[in-house]
Amino acid sequence: MLANYFPILLFVFVGLAVGAISMGFGYLLSPNRPDAEKLSPYECGFEAFEDARMKFDVRYYLVAILFILFDLEIAFLFPWAIVLEDIGLFGLVAMMVFLGILVVGFIYEWMKGALEWE
């Protein structure tokens, strides 16, 4: 039974080894000459001009939460699609009701302007 997990373990080991070797080569071969310009804060091509602890607009959080909400609801479609043959018509109708509620919520948020960024 444990032999079935060997390819996964081998994949993880090879991935970690490739990552470690790449980072090791980068550390050994790259020049390390820090100066004030390289160590200065960098934000999207501009000098940092405000405090890093400034308050964000509420709309940012609203859009982020809506994205997470709709993204997680769509993630329910993948396991449903895999077992669709097993759950039959009842599962299909249940998912259509779920998607209908999701679409109604999306239209409501769209009409309220919650997805607009000014």
TAWO-V985426 format. One record per pair of residues at least 24 apart in sequence whose C-alpha atoms are under 6 Angstrom apart, sorted by the first residue. I is the first residue (numbers start at 1). GAP is how many residues later the second one is. D is the distance in whole Angstrom. If there is no record, write none. Layout:
i = <I | I>
gap = <GAP | GAP>
d = <D | D>
This chain:
none
